[in-house]
Amino acid sequence: DLLHITPSVPGTLVWVDQYTALLKPTILTSNTTYTVRIDADVHDLVGRTFTTPYQWQFRTVAPQLTLVQPRDQARLVALTSPIVLTATGVLDAQALRDSIVIQPTQSARIDISSGANDITRITITPQPTWQIDTTYSFHVGGGATQFAFQQHSFTTAPSLRLVARSPGEGQFIQPDQDVRFIFNTDIDTRSITNAVTLTP
C-alpha cells in the first residue's frame, strides 16, 4: 500500500535484488499520463525512511498508423486488393473495428491481428470485390481507438479497354513493322499472349 499508481494499474511487484523493485503491470493504456507515488513510510532494514514522498509522472506513447496500403489517392487499384493498415501501440480491437467506415458503402471482411512489439495489422478485404472505376474513401481511428482519426482514398481500375492500336483500321504497313496495342490499365501479359490472333 506504500506504492501508488494513478490511474490504477493491476500488476505484480517483484524484487530483482535487495535494492531493486520491478513493477510488472498487466497492461498500460496507450496515450495516458501515469503518476507514481512512493509514500514516506517506506523504510529500509534498519528503520530509515524517506524524508518526503517520492512522486513522478510518465506517459505511454499514442498508437500510430505506420503503413497504409493502397497509398492515399492511389489509382488503378485492383478490384480484389485489400486495404492493409499497420499500427503500433496497444489497441482495443473492437473499438478499432467500430471506427472503420468505407464510402461508398461496401461489404468487406475486417481481420485484426496482433504481433510482436505491439504491432497490429488490420486487413479490410472487399466482399466480393470493389466496384469498377470507383473512388472510395475510408477512415479509421479517433474516439476510443487511442490514435488520431485518419482518412484516405483510392480509385479502382476502370473497365478494361483498348485505347489505341497501330496500325489503324485499313492502314498499310511495312512487312517488318510491329503491331502495337495500348490498354487503359495494367495487363496480365500471359493473357494477352494467348488472346491475340493474327489472320492469316
Disulfide bonds with the S-S distance in Angstrom:
none
